[in-house]
Each structure stands twice: as structure tokens, then as C-alpha cells.
Amino acid sequence: MMNSKKIGILSLHGAFIEHMASLQKLGVEASAIRLPRDFKNLDGLIIPGGESTVISQLMRSYGLMGMIRELARDGFPIFGTCAGMILLAKSALDLDIETIGAMDIKVKRNAFGRQVDSFETSLVIPALGENPFPAVFIRAPIIVETVPGVEILASLPDGTPVAARQGNLLAAAFHPELTPDLRFHGYFLDIVAQRAYGQ
């Protein structure tokens, strides 16, 4: 990891404070992103969980949608969790919102039901090592379709994909920022560092 890097957190709605806390525990500078001018000198971006419709509307209102889409096309590292995964996806079932459309995945929103159906489970994620990762699912989406070039990082026991990577784009249906386990954020920082070194 490169702790000298500066990571932006889209801070319009949702669990952005928790992501900031996770990065700070890793010794990384975290910056709130609300306007296009906030993108100056960033090395990566996290799009948090929350209400995907609200985040999409606010991104359009503040002129961020096109900017983030262009960054993604240029290989800029972006990590989307829960609603952030929906917004990164090329398409979302039963959801009439504009997405960034950068990641070649199709997702289904609220795949597990309502807030009361939230759950936590241990996932085996080889990219993070041997120890299972405590994944918190809150009104979470799932990945229902991918194309070659998208690497599935984690699946539920029934085979349902819930985390993926495509180049410098990273997506998780769950909330790594709501656990004390910092490995998923560390994995994203490794992606940021690899891009900085031109790997």
C-alpha cells in the first residue's frame, strides 16, 4: 500500500464518514468529494453505500456524473460499495436511474429484501488472504451478469457474486466500512498504488 496517497470519498449521501474512518485507520488521507473542484490531486475515489436513486440525482445536480464517468474511462481507481456498486454498473434491474456505467456488470438492487433482512456473513475472498472476511449486507444488491474481463472476487455459498474487479474498478455489494477488518480498503489502496507505479 501507498499511505501517501489521497483518496476521495463521494460525500453526498450514505456511509461516507465510515469509509473516511477506515482510511484514516490505515494512515491514508481521505477527502470529502461534493463538487467537481474537490477532485484536485486525488489518486482514487470511493462511492459509498446509501440510497442509489438519491446519490444518482445528487451526482447529476452537482455535475459529478460525467466527470466520474470520464475518470473511470481513463483508468482512475474507483471503489463502489452497495449503492456504489449499483452506480458503477452498466445496468441495474428494475431501477430507472442514470448510472456511471463504467463496470461491465448487471446488478439487482435490494436483492435480499428490506432493511430488516440485513445480515452479516463470513466470506472467503482469496484476494484478501485465507481468513474469512466479515461482510455486512444492508438492503444489498447482487451481481446477476458479467462479461469476460470482470473478475469475481467473492460469492455467497450459493454461488451468487457479491464482489468484483475490472481493471482499476472495484465493487462490493456489502459494507466493508462497517467492520473493523480493513483488508478490503487495503486491497483498493493496492490498486491505487499499482496504477501510480504504472503496473
C-alpha positions in Angstrom: 0.0 0.0 0.0 1.0 3.6 -0.5 -0.2 5.6 2.5 0.9 8.9 1.0 -2.0 8.7 -1.5 -5.1 10.9 -1.3 -8.4 9.1 -1.6 -11.7 10.9 -2.2 -15.0 9.8 -0.7 -18.1 10.8 -2.5 -19.9 12.6 0.3 -23.3 13.4 -0.9 -25.3 10.8 1.0 -24.7 7.5 2.7 -21.9 5.9 4.7 -19.1 8.2 3.7 -18.0 9.0 7.2 -17.4 5.3 7.9 -15.2 5.0 4.8 -13.2 8.0 5.9 -12.6 6.4 9.3 -11.4 3.2 7.7 -8.9 5.0 5.5 -7.7 7.1 8.4 -7.0 4.0 10.4 -4.8 2.9 7.5 -2.9 6.2 7.7 -4.4 7.4 4.4 -5.5 11.0 3.7 -9.3 11.0 3.0 -11.1 13.9 1.4 -14.8 14.6 1.1 -16.0 15.0 -2.5 -19.1 17.0 -3.2 -18.2 19.3 -6.1 -16.1 18.9 -9.3 -13.3 21.2 -7.8 -12.9 18.6 -5.0 -11.3 16.1 -7.4 -8.0 18.0 -7.5 -4.9 15.8 -6.7 -6.9 12.7 -5.9 -5.4 9.2 -6.5 -8.7 7.2 -6.0 -12.4 7.5 -5.3 -14.8 5.6 -3.1 -18.5 5.7 -3.8 -20.3 4.6 -0.6 -23.5 2.8 0.2 -26.7 4.7 0.7 -29.8 5.2 -1.4 -28.7 4.8 -5.1 -31.5 6.9 -6.5 -30.7 9.8 -4.2 -26.9 9.6 -4.9 -27.5 9.4 -8.7 -29.7 12.5 -8.6 -27.2 14.5 -6.5 -24.4 13.4 -8.8 -26.2 14.9 -11.7 -27.2 18.0 -9.8 -23.6 18.8 -8.8 -22.1 18.0 -12.2 -20.3 14.8 -11.0 -21.8 12.1 -13.1 -20.0 12.9 -16.3 -16.7 13.7 -14.5 -16.6 10.4 -12.7 -17.6 8.5 -15.9 -14.6 10.1 -17.7 -12.2 9.3 -14.9 -13.3 5.7 -15.0 -12.7 5.5 -18.7 -9.2 6.9 -18.1 -8.4 4.0 -15.6 -8.8 6.0 -12.4 -9.2 3.7 -9.4 -12.9 3.7 -8.1 -14.3 1.5 -5.4 -18.1 1.3 -5.1 -19.8 -0.4 -2.1 -23.5 -1.4 -2.0 -25.2 1.6 -3.7 -21.8 2.5 -5.1 -21.7 -0.9 -6.9 -25.1 -0.1 -8.4 -23.8 3.2 -9.6 -20.7 1.7 -11.2 -22.6 -0.9 -13.1 -23.5 -0.8 -16.7 -27.1 -1.6 -15.8 -29.4 -2.3 -12.9 -32.6 -4.4 -13.0 -35.8 -2.7 -12.1 -34.1 0.6 -11.5 -34.7 3.7 -13.6 -31.7 5.8 -12.7 -28.6 7.0 -14.5 -25.5 5.1 -13.6 -21.8 5.8 -14.2 -21.9 2.7 -16.4 -18.2 2.0 -16.1 -18.2 -1.6 -14.9 -19.4 -4.4 -17.2 -21.8 -5.9 -14.6 -25.5 -6.0 -14.3 -26.9 -5.8 -10.8 -30.1 -6.3 -8.9 -31.0 -3.8 -6.2 -32.3 -4.9 -2.8 -31.8 -8.5 -3.7 -32.2 -9.7 -0.2 -35.3 -7.7 0.8 -35.9 -4.8 3.2 -33.7 -3.3 5.9 -35.0 -5.9 8.4 -33.5 -8.6 6.2 -30.0 -7.3 6.6 -27.4 -9.8 7.7 -23.7 -10.5 8.2 -21.8 -13.5 6.9 -18.2 -14.6 6.6 -16.9 -14.7 3.0 -13.9 -16.4 1.6 -12.1 -13.8 -0.5 -8.8 -15.2 -1.9 -7.6 -11.8 -2.9 -7.6 -10.8 0.8 -5.9 -13.9 2.2 -7.0 -17.1 3.9 -9.1 -15.6 6.8 -12.8 -15.1 6.0 -14.0 -11.5 5.7 -17.0 -10.3 7.8 -19.4 -9.0 5.2 -22.3 -6.8 6.3 -25.2 -6.8 3.8 -27.8 -4.0 4.2 -30.5 -3.8 1.5 -27.7 -5.1 -0.7 -27.5 -5.7 -4.4 -26.1 -8.7 -6.2 -24.3 -9.2 -9.4 -26.5 -11.0 -11.9 -24.4 -10.8 -15.1 -20.8 -10.1 -16.1 -18.7 -10.2 -19.2 -15.2 -11.7 -19.7 -12.6 -9.4 -18.1 -14.6 -9.0 -14.9 -13.0 -10.9 -12.0 -15.4 -12.2 -9.4 -13.7 -11.7 -6.0 -16.4 -13.1 -3.7 -19.6 -15.1 -3.8 -22.1 -16.3 -1.3 -22.3 -20.0 -0.5 -25.0 -20.4 -3.2 -22.6 -19.0 -5.9 -24.2 -15.5 -6.0 -21.4 -13.0 -6.9 -21.2 -10.1 -4.4 -17.8 -8.5 -5.2 -15.9 -8.0 -8.4 -13.0 -6.2 -10.0 -12.5 -4.9 -13.5 -9.1 -3.2 -14.1 -8.9 -0.4 -11.6 -12.7 -0.6 -10.7 -13.7 -2.4 -7.6 -17.2 -3.2 -6.4 -18.7 -4.9 -3.3 -22.4 -5.5 -2.5 -21.6 -5.3 1.2 -20.2 -2.7 3.6 -16.5 -3.2 4.5 -16.5 0.2 6.2 -18.9 -1.2 8.9 -16.4 -3.8 10.1 -13.1 -3.4 11.9 -11.5 -5.5 9.1 -9.5 -3.1 6.9 -8.4 -5.6 4.3 -10.8 -4.6 1.6 -9.8 -1.0 1.8 -6.2 -2.1 1.8 -6.9 -4.1 -1.4 -8.2 -0.9 -3.0 -5.2 1.0 -1.9 -3.0 -1.6 -3.6 -4.9 -1.0 -6.8 -4.2 2.7 -6.4 -0.5 2.1 -5.8 -0.2 -0.2 -8.8 -1.7 2.4 -11.0 0.7 5.0 -9.6 3.7 2.7 -10.4 2.3 2.0 -13.9 1.8 -1.7 -13.3 
